[in-house]
Amino acid sequence: MFRRDLSLDSWFFSFLASLSRGLLAFAALAKNQTSEGFAPVTIETSGHTYEYVATALDWWHADRYCEQHFAQLLFEPQDSEQDSFSKLLQSHHIRGSVWLKERDGVLHKPKRRRGHTVPVLVFRDKTDTKYVKVLSDFPALPAVTACAHLQWDTRTQEIATIFSYAVPAFINEFQLRGFVDEEGFVRFALIVHGHHSPYLPVFRADGQWHHFCVTWQQENGTWAIYADGKRRASASGLCAPGPSAPQAIYGQGTFIIGQDQDSLGGTFKAKESFSGNITDLHIWQKVLSMEQIEKVRSCWVIEQDRVFGWSLNTLELESTVQTVSTQLLCPGPVEECRALEVGSSGFSYASCLQTLPFICHYRRDAFWQLKRAQLESSHSLVGRVNTLAARTVIPDSVFTSDVQDMNLSMALSALDVLATVLREGEMSVLQPSDLLAVLQLLKQVSDMEVQEGDELEMLEELAQYYMEVTESILEEQNIGTWSSVSQVIRGPMAVVELCDRMVSLLVPLLTAERTKITIQHGNIGMEVRQLELSGQELSGEAYVVQTPEKGRQDFIEVPAEEMQRLKTRGLRRVTVKNLWFGYGALQRCLSGSAVSWDVVVASDRGHKYVSTTVGTAVISSTLLGDYQEISTSVRYRLQHRAQDLPDTLVWPICAFWNFSLSPDAGGMWSTAGCSVLTSLRDSTACFCNHTTNFAILLQVYEMQQTTTKEEFTLQTLTFIGCGVSFCALIVTFILFLVVRVPKSERTTVHKNLIFALAAGEALLMFSELAKSNKVLCFMVTAFLHLFFMAAFSWMLVEGLLLWSKVVAVNMSEDRRMKFYYVTGWGLPVLIVGVTLASSFNKYVAQNHCWLNAQSNIIWAFVGPVLFILAVNTFVLLRVVMVTVASARRRSKMLTPSSSLESQIGVQIWATAKPILVLLPVLGLTWVCGILVHLSIIWAYVFIVLNSLQGLYIFLVYAIYNSEVRNAIQRMKDKKKALSFTNCSRPINYLSSPRNTISWETGKLSPAAESALPGPVQRDPPVKNITNRGNFGAKIPMGISSIMSPERPVCNVCYSSTFTLPQGTAVVWDAP
């Protein structure tokens, strides 16, 4: 294809100017050749090479030809390229139709005509004894569809019964009959309730396999007969509902294949029996649509409403009926394939079995690499193989123009000879041309079609030779050879694809008695097994491989819950294909392959990224259900290859080879849908939500000695700081409980914040001790997440409480506290619960008991924290603004003639005081964490500020808190009072300052007055002009007024009031 970024017109004319001589030469060659034996015409452009092959082949063989020549069948050009490309072909005297590959499949594996291996019932002659009984129970059928593949015996023209269904009420309840007419057509007739349709032609009696379907429904008695995807006959009125006709085909009858029942289950006649082969019979209790019939013809099984599916386990065979296995070549989803009309610049569709010329497309660098390998070849391997075989097993040139269809015996003989030559080891290193020749032969063998009459036991021997040859070309001494042809073969994973096709050839060997075939040769293993899903209890099925290292195993398994899911979908059995490639040339070549964006490659602080290598075997698993590939989740564990690199850190990553990414390079590694379950020093276990080819990528990081010392220093500072902070928080919490600080919203919020911080820091100090135990580490991570999330939630509550003091909030104290508790504890529990439920397998980091920073899980903590810090920053700014404004007004009121320097000093202190007091409880010191990646200095600042957060809270909210100090003073006074009462008469001592002095008026309470021994001199009351409504802001002068709203006025020596513009009174207290 042309590159899209080129201007087509300029490209076309420059191309004609530079290659005109070559085009004329090719044109002359094309003109003088006939279509038979036509030499391929090569057309080169700036980035591509096209090879026109005039030998007409059907679409499937054309596609195979290009693939075996390390090219691709031409993809349809873009709309803007059609005219230019058509003119280019015409300039080479190329006209007519050529095969195309549709562009919608460019990013996927090439579509192939799928081999459908099935058991076949063989009715060699017309007899009255041979029959096959279906053992299924049939329900009543108001509608029915029956489909099968049929091979008609052309030796007889008598009427034959393909199948008959009888019930006691009607012997001829449902039946299909046919015969060969004089023109060589097979004619079918359908019988329902004894009513007979006319015999109508459906397909030619050519001895080939044909697919047919018959349908009937009780509504209007509508019926139809389909053959090879076409409707051949249809009508209505066949036993339509009426007084004498039943409404549906009766259930619980007897279904016989190959005979006409003249009595229930017996009385057969030879002249009405079937002669030929039949397979793949399915019956549904509904009428399938045309689209569904086409899917069934293409070997897609429709499970819904199916009452019988083809299986020897549900058939009772008469002893003389023979069975064989055959591989039917099912047509693609669309029977017609795309073709380019050269000359008309248009597209058309033609039958895929029609023969047309075609064009193979190479990338230019790949084509010339292929040419260079061919020119430099000494043909030593090819010559030895052909000499030993006494025939041409491998052609001298990979550009040979014929497509060789191998049968089983030819393939076995060819691989036997090739394996013998490679086993002798005279050529220690393969030449590029030898490697390409071997790959071409492996392609031909994997494309082989098993024919009727082949000895299937030879397939297992063929697989042994196939693996031996593959292992030989993947030996480590051939790494350089693989690299020299990397552009041609698009990476060594092409070998994995070929081996996967080879495993598919072993499926016919599976029987009810032999449900598993395992073959291992040295460093390569393959397995195919059949699993029955009808059992009551299903267990996970594992493919276990013994690695060359003694006592070490790799395995891959489909979990039991996935098997149960497949069972609930209606699948009765599945086929599992597994492959294993031990460490060798394959992994070394793949280590240099590209990785997709989702493979994390990042340099952490202290670790410099070095490389990503494939450090394990490559293992694969594929499930087939009803001959269709099924994607399921898998678990696998692979042993690491030893990494003897000093001062390095190795990080395992679960990955798979994605063929659809970068198709020109053959694919690339991706981690989509895969995660690490457990990782040990020598192995890693993974989970992936799909099936394909898997491996463990090892990311290597270089560790720097200086940074290791810095990390030790930072860890030591963290441990010491957290220890001091934890002790300070515990002391603060005990003080709040013991000294009986007056209850308030603020003290309640403080207690919860202190408890959450203390619990989090205690876990953090000892979290490193839990790394060795996966379960304990998981629990520590979850509780760390919970308590630190709770600490930040209570910091948010601190901000909301502070906001309620600055801006009036119309909510009662009880309702506010309920809201605070929901925010402080309910929100963290919700966040942690949702995170665990959604990402259980990705929750914990690899080397620490904390959230996984290599995935999006870390945002379950960072996201809420950033939001809380943003809210609290806004609250702090608002408080600072209010405090500065209040300080300015107070300064003007008390000292109107003060100097400018004095006023600035007052305002600076008014700004600094709330910041210093509120920073620890609002959590704003955590903002430094955003700057850690800029410099190691910020890491020290971050650790010092946050690890000593508890000590800071202890100093500000315990030691220098007037409430705590007053409470302690009261406890001392009470102790003195109790001591005094022991020496004199009892007196009524006031135990609470709330009972002594009124908060709002400063007057003694009546009880206090009466308790005094004599008259007292009362201070004049302080007039309170505080706005008692919810309008405007209650703005205290000092931050202590916010943080200590319940401080007794008896501790104040001087009081002054003034009114803000909103009418709000502010009280400033000074000693």
Solvent accessible surface area in square Angstrom, and as a share of the most:
residue,aa,sasa,rsa
1,M,20,0.09
2,F,9,0.04
3,R,115,0.42
4,R,178,0.65
5,D,110,0.57
6,L,54,0.27
7,S,68,0.44
8,L,28,0.14
9,D,98,0.51
10,S,67,0.43
11,W,18,0.06
12,F,23,0.10
13,F,131,0.55
14,S,66,0.43
15,F,10,0.04
16,L,53,0.26
17,A,83,0.65
18,S,84,0.54
19,L,67,0.33
20,S,50,0.32
21,R,211,0.77
22,G,33,0.32
23,L,14,0.07
24,L,128,0.64
25,A,64,0.50
26,F,67,0.28
27,A,8,0.06
28,A,52,0.40
29,L,64,0.32
30,A,12,0.10
31,K,147,0.62
32,N,119,0.61
33,Q,70,0.31
34,T,98,0.57
35,S,71,0.46
36,E,144,0.65
37,G,69,0.66
38,F,14,0.06
39,A,42,0.32
40,P,39,0.25
41,V,0,0.00
42,T,25,0.15
43,I,2,0.01
44,E,37,0.16
45,T,3,0.02
46,S,69,0.44
47,G,20,0.20
48,H,23,0.10
49,T,0,0.00
50,Y,1,0.00
51,E,10,0.05
52,Y,17,0.07
53,V,1,0.01
54,A,8,0.06
55,T,43,0.25
56,A,48,0.37
57,L,36,0.18
58,D,21,0.11
59,W,12,0.04
60,W,27,0.09
61,H,37,0.17
62,A,0,0.00
63,D,10,0.05
64,R,24,0.09
65,Y,1,0.00
66,C,0,0.00
67,E,29,0.13
68,Q,3,0.01
69,H,4,0.02
70,F,15,0.06
71,A,5,0.04
72,Q,55,0.24
73,L,0,0.00
74,L,0,0.00
75,F,13,0.05
76,E,30,0.13
77,P,4,0.02
78,Q,50,0.22
79,D,121,0.63
80,S,83,0.54
81,E,4,0.02
82,Q,29,0.13
83,D,82,0.42
84,S,12,0.07
85,F,2,0.01
86,S,0,0.00
87,K,115,0.49
88,L,0,0.00
89,L,0,0.00
90,Q,51,0.23
91,S,44,0.29
92,H,0,0.00
93,H,90,0.40
94,I,2,0.01
95,R,148,0.54
96,G,36,0.34
97,S,27,0.17
98,V,0,0.00
99,W,0,0.00
100,L,1,0.00
101,K,21,0.09
102,E,49,0.22
103,R,52,0.19
104,D,113,0.58
105,G,22,0.21
106,V,47,0.27
107,L,91,0.45
108,H,123,0.55
109,K,109,0.46
110,P,50,0.32
111,K,109,0.46
112,R,83,0.30
113,R,46,0.17
114,R,72,0.26
115,G,37,0.35
116,H,4,0.02
117,T,24,0.14
118,V,2,0.01
119,P,32,0.20
120,V,1,0.00
121,L,0,0.00
122,V,7,0.04
123,F,2,0.01
124,R,135,0.49
125,D,73,0.38
126,K,42,0.18
127,T,38,0.22
128,D,73,0.38
129,T,75,0.43
130,K,31,0.13
131,Y,53,0.20
132,V,0,0.00
133,K,68,0.29
134,V,6,0.03
135,L,91,0.45
136,S,27,0.18
137,D,114,0.59
138,F,3,0.01
139,P,49,0.31
140,A,60,0.46
141,L,4,0.02
142,P,60,0.38
143,A,17,0.13
144,V,0,0.00
145,T,0,0.00
146,A,0,0.00
147,C,0,0.00
148,A,0,0.00
149,H,14,0.06
150,L,0,0.00
151,Q,37,0.17
152,W,12,0.04
153,D,21,0.11
154,T,71,0.42
155,R,174,0.64
156,T,27,0.16
157,Q,113,0.50
158,E,93,0.42
159,I,64,0.32
160,A,4,0.03
161,T,0,0.00
162,I,0,0.00
163,F,0,0.00
164,S,1,0.00
165,Y,4,0.01
166,A,0,0.00
167,V,2,0.01
168,P,108,0.68
169,A,68,0.52
170,F,65,0.27
171,I,55,0.28
172,N,58,0.30
173,E,0,0.00
174,F,4,0.02
175,Q,1,0.00
176,L,0,0.00
177,R,33,0.12
178,G,0,0.00
179,F,47,0.20
180,V,12,0.07
181,D,17,0.09
182,E,171,0.77
183,E,129,0.58
184,G,25,0.24
185,F,55,0.23
186,V,0,0.00
187,R,63,0.23
188,F,0,0.00
189,A,0,0.00
190,L,0,0.00
191,I,6,0.03
192,V,0,0.00
193,H,4,0.02
194,G,45,0.43
195,H,95,0.42
196,H,89,0.40
197,S,4,0.03
198,P,82,0.51
199,Y,51,0.19
200,L,55,0.27
201,P,53,0.33
202,V,5,0.03
203,F,10,0.04
204,R,133,0.49
205,A,22,0.17
206,D,72,0.37
207,G,28,0.27
208,Q,112,0.50
209,W,61,0.21
210,H,21,0.10
211,H,8,0.04
212,F,0,0.00
213,C,0,0.00
214,V,0,0.00
215,T,7,0.04
216,W,2,0.01
217,Q,59,0.26
218,Q,51,0.23
219,E,116,0.52
220,N,96,0.49
221,G,0,0.00
222,T,50,0.29
223,W,9,0.03
224,A,8,0.06
225,I,0,0.00
226,Y,12,0.04
227,A,0,0.00
228,D,35,0.18
229,G,6,0.06
230,K,105,0.44
231,R,138,0.51
232,R,106,0.39
233,A,9,0.07
234,S,58,0.37
235,A,47,0.37
236,S,73,0.47
237,G,50,0.48
238,L,13,0.06
239,C,9,0.06
240,A,40,0.31
241,P,57,0.36
242,G,31,0.30
243,P,155,0.97
244,S,110,0.71
245,A,17,0.13
246,P,25,0.16
247,Q,103,0.46
248,A,19,0.15
249,I,0,0.00
250,Y,89,0.34
251,G,21,0.21
252,Q,130,0.58
253,G,18,0.17
254,T,22,0.13
255,F,4,0.01
256,I,1,0.01
257,I,0,0.00
258,G,0,0.00
259,Q,2,0.01
260,D,9,0.05
261,Q,0,0.00
262,D,59,0.31
263,S,45,0.29
264,L,88,0.44
265,G,34,0.32
266,G,17,0.16
267,T,84,0.49
268,F,34,0.14
269,K,91,0.38
270,A,40,0.31
271,K,129,0.55
272,E,30,0.14
273,S,2,0.01
274,F,2,0.01
275,S,5,0.03
276,G,9,0.09
277,N,22,0.11
278,I,1,0.00
279,T,0,0.00
280,D,12,0.06
281,L,0,0.00
282,H,14,0.06
283,I,1,0.01
284,W,1,0.00
285,Q,67,0.30
286,K,43,0.18
287,V,58,0.33
288,L,3,0.01
289,S,57,0.37
290,M,83,0.37
291,E,118,0.53
292,Q,50,0.22
293,I,1,0.00
294,E,38,0.17
295,K,98,0.41
296,V,12,0.07
297,R,25,0.09
298,S,1,0.01
299,C,4,0.02
300,W,95,0.33
301,V,26,0.15
302,I,26,0.13
303,E,55,0.24
304,Q,127,0.56
305,D,56,0.29
306,R,42,0.15
307,V,23,0.13
308,F,1,0.00
309,G,4,0.04
310,W,26,0.09
311,S,14,0.09
312,L,70,0.35
313,N,88,0.45
314,T,30,0.18
315,L,13,0.06
316,E,79,0.35
317,L,59,0.29
318,E,34,0.15
319,S,111,0.71
320,T,71,0.41
321,V,12,0.07
322,Q,88,0.39
323,T,56,0.33
324,V,51,0.29
325,S,37,0.24
326,T,11,0.06
327,Q,40,0.18
328,L,10,0.05
329,L,61,0.30
330,C,2,0.01
331,P,31,0.19
332,G,10,0.10
333,P,84,0.53
334,V,89,0.51
335,E,61,0.27
336,E,87,0.39
337,C,14,0.08
338,R,45,0.16
339,A,1,0.01
340,L,2,0.01
341,E,47,0.21
342,V,10,0.06
343,G,44,0.42
344,S,81,0.52
345,S,30,0.20
346,G,23,0.22
347,F,51,0.21
348,S,37,0.24
349,Y,103,0.39
350,A,18,0.14
351,S,45,0.29
352,C,6,0.04
353,L,118,0.58
354,Q,85,0.38
355,T,78,0.45
356,L,18,0.09
357,P,30,0.19
358,F,0,0.00
359,I,0,0.00
360,C,0,0.00
361,H,21,0.09
362,Y,5,0.02
363,R,52,0.19
364,R,92,0.34
365,D,76,0.39
366,A,6,0.05
367,F,3,0.01
368,W,106,0.37
369,Q,26,0.12
370,L,2,0.01
371,K,64,0.27
372,R,121,0.44
373,A,7,0.06
374,Q,30,0.13
375,L,147,0.73
376,E,123,0.55
377,S,18,0.12
378,S,70,0.45
379,H,64,0.29
380,S,44,0.28
381,L,0,0.00
382,V,4,0.02
383,G,33,0.32
384,R,85,0.31
385,V,0,0.00
386,N,26,0.13
387,T,110,0.64
388,L,99,0.49
389,A,21,0.16
390,A,94,0.73
391,R,89,0.32
392,T,87,0.51
393,V,1,0.01
394,I,2,0.01
395,P,31,0.19
396,D,92,0.47
397,S,38,0.25
398,V,5,0.03
399,F,40,0.17
400,T,35,0.20
401,S,55,0.36
402,D,93,0.48
403,V,28,0.16
404,Q,52,0.23
405,D,82,0.42
406,M,12,0.06
407,N,59,0.30
408,L,2,0.01
409,S,63,0.40
410,M,57,0.25
411,A,0,0.00
412,L,24,0.12
413,S,48,0.31
414,A,0,0.00
415,L,0,0.00
416,D,55,0.28
417,V,21,0.12
418,L,0,0.00
419,A,1,0.01
420,T,37,0.22
421,V,9,0.05
422,L,28,0.14
423,R,138,0.50
424,E,94,0.42
425,G,47,0.45
426,E,120,0.54
427,M,49,0.22
428,S,79,0.51
429,V,80,0.46
430,L,8,0.04
431,Q,62,0.28
432,P,41,0.26
433,S,8,0.05
434,D,1,0.00
435,L,0,0.00
436,L,1,0.01
437,A,4,0.03
438,V,0,0.00
439,L,3,0.02
440,Q,4,0.02
441,L,4,0.02
442,L,0,0.00
443,K,22,0.09
444,Q,12,0.06
445,V,0,0.00
446,S,7,0.04
447,D,7,0.03
448,M,8,0.03
449,E,41,0.19
450,V,8,0.04
451,Q,93,0.41
452,E,85,0.38
453,G,70,0.68
454,D,39,0.20
455,E,111,0.50
456,L,35,0.17
457,E,135,0.61
458,M,43,0.19
459,L,0,0.00
460,E,47,0.21
461,E,81,0.36
462,L,0,0.00
463,A,0,0.00
464,Q,72,0.32
465,Y,40,0.15
466,Y,1,0.00
467,M,0,0.00
468,E,22,0.10
469,V,0,0.00
470,T,0,0.00
471,E,37,0.17
472,S,23,0.15
473,I,0,0.00
474,L,17,0.08
475,E,73,0.33
476,E,73,0.33
477,Q,89,0.39
478,N,4,0.02
479,I,46,0.23
480,G,52,0.50
481,T,9,0.05
482,W,4,0.01
483,S,66,0.43
484,S,49,0.31
485,V,1,0.00
486,S,47,0.30
487,Q,69,0.31
488,V,4,0.02
489,I,11,0.06
490,R,72,0.26
491,G,12,0.12
492,P,10,0.07
493,M,1,0.00
494,A,25,0.19
495,V,1,0.00
496,V,2,0.01
497,E,44,0.20
498,L,5,0.03
499,C,0,0.00
500,D,41,0.21
501,R,39,0.14
502,M,0,0.00
503,V,1,0.00
504,S,41,0.27
505,L,11,0.05
506,L,0,0.00
507,V,33,0.19
508,P,18,0.11
509,L,19,0.09
510,L,17,0.09
511,T,65,0.38
512,A,69,0.53
513,E,157,0.70
514,R,99,0.36
515,T,57,0.33
516,K,100,0.42
517,I,2,0.01
518,T,73,0.42
519,I,4,0.02
520,Q,81,0.36
521,H,61,0.27
522,G,52,0.50
523,N,38,0.19
524,I,3,0.01
525,G,0,0.00
526,M,0,0.00
527,E,5,0.02
528,V,0,0.00
529,R,24,0.09
530,Q,39,0.17
531,L,20,0.10
532,E,78,0.35
533,L,1,0.01
534,S,80,0.52
535,G,34,0.33
536,Q,168,0.75
537,E,166,0.75
538,L,35,0.17
539,S,74,0.48
540,G,29,0.27
541,E,51,0.23
542,A,35,0.27
543,Y,6,0.02
544,V,79,0.45
545,V,2,0.01
546,Q,91,0.40
547,T,11,0.07
548,P,104,0.65
549,E,82,0.37
550,K,199,0.84
551,G,66,0.64
552,R,58,0.21
553,Q,87,0.39
554,D,2,0.01
555,F,56,0.23
556,I,3,0.01
557,E,32,0.14
558,V,2,0.01
559,P,1,0.01
560,A,34,0.26
561,E,110,0.49
562,E,23,0.10
563,M,4,0.02
564,Q,78,0.35
565,R,96,0.35
566,L,0,0.00
567,K,60,0.25
568,T,103,0.60
569,R,126,0.46
570,G,39,0.37
571,L,13,0.07
572,R,115,0.42
573,R,65,0.24
574,V,1,0.01
575,T,17,0.10
576,V,6,0.03
577,K,13,0.05
578,N,5,0.03
579,L,3,0.01
580,W,3,0.01
581,F,3,0.01
582,G,6,0.06
583,Y,50,0.19
584,G,7,0.07
585,A,1,0.00
586,L,2,0.01
587,Q,0,0.00
588,R,98,0.36
589,C,26,0.16
590,L,0,0.00
591,S,30,0.20
592,G,74,0.71
593,S,33,0.21
594,A,59,0.46
595,V,47,0.27
596,S,9,0.06
597,W,232,0.82
598,D,29,0.15
599,V,5,0.03
600,V,57,0.33
601,V,61,0.35
602,A,57,0.44
603,S,74,0.48
604,D,93,0.48
605,R,105,0.38
606,G,14,0.14
607,H,31,0.14
608,K,115,0.49
609,Y,60,0.23
610,V,78,0.45
611,S,41,0.26
612,T,18,0.11
613,T,40,0.23
614,V,1,0.01
615,G,1,0.01
616,T,2,0.01
617,A,6,0.05
618,V,1,0.00
619,I,0,0.00
620,S,8,0.05
621,S,2,0.01
622,T,20,0.11
623,L,0,0.00
624,L,37,0.18
625,G,3,0.03
626,D,40,0.21
627,Y,80,0.30
628,Q,37,0.16
629,E,125,0.56
630,I,14,0.07
631,S,69,0.45
632,T,3,0.01
633,S,12,0.08
634,V,0,0.00
635,R,75,0.27
636,Y,1,0.00
637,R,58,0.21
638,L,0,0.00
639,Q,29,0.13
640,H,21,0.09
641,R,100,0.36
642,A,81,0.63
643,Q,63,0.28
644,D,129,0.67
645,L,88,0.44
646,P,113,0.71
647,D,85,0.44
648,T,37,0.22
649,L,48,0.24
650,V,45,0.26
651,W,43,0.15
652,P,13,0.08
653,I,20,0.10
654,C,3,0.02
655,A,0,0.00
656,F,17,0.07
657,W,4,0.01
658,N,34,0.17
659,F,32,0.13
660,S,38,0.24
661,L,59,0.30
662,S,47,0.31
663,P,40,0.25
664,D,84,0.43
665,A,56,0.44
666,G,13,0.13
667,G,3,0.03
668,M,33,0.15
669,W,3,0.01
670,S,3,0.02
671,T,20,0.12
672,A,57,0.44
673,G,30,0.29
674,C,13,0.08
675,S,14,0.09
676,V,25,0.15
677,L,62,0.31
678,T,43,0.25
679,S,25,0.16
680,L,99,0.49
681,R,218,0.80
682,D,56,0.29
683,S,5,0.03
684,T,0,0.00
685,A,10,0.08
686,C,0,0.00
687,F,52,0.21
688,C,0,0.00
689,N,88,0.45
690,H,37,0.16
691,T,17,0.10
692,T,28,0.16
693,N,13,0.07
694,F,0,0.00
695,A,0,0.00
696,I,0,0.00
697,L,1,0.01
698,L,1,0.00
699,Q,2,0.01
700,V,4,0.02
701,Y,17,0.07
702,E,76,0.34
703,M,68,0.30
704,Q,79,0.35
705,Q,114,0.51
706,T,97,0.56
707,T,14,0.08
708,T,59,0.34
709,K,139,0.59
710,E,58,0.26
711,E,47,0.21
712,F,141,0.59
713,T,56,0.33
714,L,9,0.05
715,Q,106,0.47
716,T,53,0.31
717,L,63,0.32
718,T,38,0.22
719,F,102,0.43
720,I,99,0.50
721,G,4,0.04
722,C,4,0.02
723,G,20,0.19
724,V,63,0.36
725,S,0,0.00
726,F,59,0.25
727,C,79,0.47
728,A,8,0.06
729,L,0,0.00
730,I,65,0.33
731,V,68,0.39
732,T,0,0.00
733,F,55,0.23
734,I,85,0.43
735,L,39,0.19
736,F,3,0.01
737,L,97,0.48
738,V,86,0.50
739,V,9,0.05
740,R,190,0.69
741,V,13,0.08
742,P,30,0.19
743,K,175,0.74
744,S,12,0.08
745,E,12,0.05
746,R,6,0.02
747,T,3,0.02
748,T,33,0.19
749,V,0,0.00
750,H,3,0.02
751,K,54,0.23
752,N,21,0.11
753,L,1,0.00
754,I,2,0.01
755,F,99,0.41
756,A,0,0.00
757,L,1,0.00
758,A,6,0.05
759,A,22,0.17
760,G,0,0.00
761,E,5,0.02
762,A,26,0.20
763,L,51,0.26
764,L,67,0.33
765,M,29,0.13
766,F,111,0.46
767,S,9,0.06
768,E,83,0.37
769,L,137,0.68
770,A,4,0.03
771,K,82,0.35
772,S,110,0.71
773,N,76,0.39
774,K,93,0.39
775,V,104,0.60
776,L,84,0.42
777,C,9,0.06
778,F,46,0.19
779,M,96,0.43
780,V,17,0.10
781,T,0,0.00
782,A,16,0.12
783,F,93,0.39
784,L,2,0.01
785,H,0,0.00
786,L,34,0.17
787,F,35,0.14
788,F,14,0.06
789,M,0,0.00
790,A,0,0.00
791,A,0,0.00
792,F,1,0.00
793,S,0,0.00
794,W,0,0.00
795,M,0,0.00
796,L,14,0.07
797,V,0,0.00
798,E,7,0.03
799,G,0,0.00
800,L,52,0.26
801,L,6,0.03
802,L,6,0.03
803,W,72,0.25
804,S,12,0.08
805,K,49,0.21
806,V,2,0.01
807,V,47,0.27
808,A,23,0.18
809,V,58,0.33
810,N,126,0.65
811,M,63,0.28
812,S,60,0.39
813,E,96,0.43
814,D,107,0.55
815,R,155,0.56
816,R,43,0.16
817,M,29,0.13
818,K,142,0.60
819,F,102,0.42
820,Y,6,0.02
821,Y,94,0.36
822,V,101,0.58
823,T,15,0.09
824,G,0,0.00
825,W,63,0.22
826,G,36,0.34
827,L,66,0.33
828,P,0,0.00
829,V,87,0.50
830,L,111,0.55
831,I,31,0.16
832,V,12,0.07
833,G,37,0.35
834,V,88,0.50
835,T,11,0.07
836,L,43,0.21
837,A,90,0.70
838,S,86,0.55
839,S,23,0.15
840,F,122,0.51
841,N,70,0.36
842,K,83,0.35
843,Y,1,0.00
844,V,34,0.19
845,A,19,0.15
846,Q,43,0.19
847,N,63,0.32
848,H,96,0.43
849,C,5,0.03
850,W,70,0.25
851,L,1,0.01
852,N,18,0.09
853,A,69,0.53
854,Q,84,0.37
855,S,33,0.21
856,N,124,0.64
857,I,13,0.07
858,I,31,0.16
859,W,142,0.50
860,A,20,0.15
861,F,18,0.07
862,V,46,0.26
863,G,28,0.27
864,P,30,0.19
865,V,10,0.06
866,L,70,0.35
867,F,129,0.54
868,I,2,0.01
869,L,9,0.05
870,A,63,0.49
871,V,38,0.22
872,N,0,0.00
873,T,53,0.31
874,F,124,0.52
875,V,4,0.03
876,L,14,0.07
877,L,105,0.52
878,R,80,0.29
879,V,2,0.01
880,V,21,0.12
881,M,121,0.54
882,V,14,0.08
883,T,10,0.06
884,V,25,0.14
885,A,28,0.22
886,S,1,0.01
887,A,4,0.03
888,R,95,0.35
889,R,99,0.36
890,R,56,0.20
891,S,14,0.09
892,K,119,0.50
893,M,87,0.39
894,L,71,0.35
895,T,69,0.40
896,P,101,0.64
897,S,110,0.71
898,S,31,0.20
899,S,60,0.39
900,L,122,0.61
901,E,128,0.57
902,S,54,0.35
903,Q,41,0.18
904,I,84,0.43
905,G,38,0.36
906,V,50,0.29
907,Q,48,0.21
908,I,110,0.56
909,W,149,0.52
910,A,10,0.08
911,T,45,0.26
912,A,32,0.25
913,K,63,0.27
914,P,0,0.00
915,I,55,0.28
916,L,89,0.44
917,V,27,0.15
918,L,2,0.01
919,L,41,0.21
920,P,1,0.00
921,V,3,0.01
922,L,1,0.00
923,G,0,0.00
924,L,18,0.09
925,T,14,0.08
926,W,49,0.17
927,V,60,0.35
928,C,20,0.12
929,G,30,0.28
930,I,92,0.47
931,L,58,0.29
932,V,33,0.19
933,H,144,0.64
934,L,113,0.56
935,S,41,0.26
936,I,50,0.25
937,I,116,0.59
938,W,90,0.32
939,A,4,0.03
940,Y,66,0.25
941,V,53,0.31
942,F,45,0.19
943,I,27,0.14
944,V,67,0.38
945,L,75,0.37
946,N,12,0.06
947,S,8,0.05
948,L,63,0.31
949,Q,4,0.02
950,G,0,0.00
951,L,57,0.28
952,Y,68,0.26
953,I,3,0.01
954,F,37,0.15
955,L,70,0.35
956,V,30,0.17
957,Y,5,0.02
958,A,2,0.01
959,I,75,0.38
960,Y,153,0.58
961,N,11,0.06
962,S,34,0.22
963,E,8,0.03
964,V,1,0.00
965,R,138,0.50
966,N,33,0.17
967,A,1,0.01
968,I,60,0.30
969,Q,87,0.39
970,R,64,0.23
971,M,91,0.41
972,K,111,0.47
973,D,49,0.25
974,K,93,0.39
975,K,147,0.62
976,K,140,0.59
977,A,12,0.10
978,L,104,0.52
979,S,61,0.40
980,F,110,0.46
981,T,40,0.23
982,N,130,0.67
983,C,118,0.71
984,S,46,0.30
985,R,181,0.66
986,P,111,0.70
987,I,78,0.40
988,N,119,0.61
989,Y,105,0.40
990,L,58,0.29
991,S,82,0.53
992,S,33,0.21
993,P,33,0.21
994,R,143,0.52
995,N,84,0.43
996,T,29,0.17
997,I,38,0.19
998,S,41,0.27
999,W,135,0.47
1000,E,73,0.33
1001,T,49,0.28
1002,G,36,0.35
1003,K,104,0.44
1004,L,43,0.21
1005,S,29,0.19
1006,P,113,0.71
1007,A,69,0.53
1008,A,1,0.01
1009,E,60,0.27
1010,S,94,0.61
1011,A,39,0.30
1012,L,61,0.30
1013,P,141,0.89
1014,G,34,0.32
1015,P,145,0.91
1016,V,57,0.33
1017,Q,174,0.77
1018,R,129,0.47
1019,D,120,0.62
1020,P,113,0.71
1021,P,90,0.56
1022,V,71,0.41
1023,K,161,0.68
1024,N,63,0.32
1025,I,73,0.37
1026,T,48,0.28
1027,N,48,0.25
1028,R,175,0.64
1029,G,34,0.33
1030,N,82,0.42
1031,F,167,0.70
1032,G,38,0.37
1033,A,10,0.08
1034,K,98,0.41
1035,I,19,0.10
1036,P,26,0.17
1037,M,7,0.03
1038,G,21,0.20
1039,I,5,0.02
1040,S,41,0.27
1041,S,29,0.19
1042,I,10,0.05
1043,M,18,0.08
1044,S,9,0.06
1045,P,42,0.26
1046,E,50,0.23
1047,R,43,0.16
1048,P,28,0.18
1049,V,46,0.27
1050,C,68,0.41
1051,N,73,0.37
1052,V,30,0.17
1053,C,113,0.68
1054,Y,108,0.41
1055,S,40,0.26
1056,S,21,0.13
1057,T,45,0.26
1058,F,24,0.10
1059,T,77,0.45
1060,L,8,0.04
1061,P,114,0.72
1062,Q,109,0.48
1063,G,36,0.34
1064,T,2,0.01
1065,A,9,0.07
1066,V,2,0.01
1067,V,57,0.33
1068,W,39,0.14
1069,D,45,0.23
1070,A,15,0.12
1071,P,149,0.94
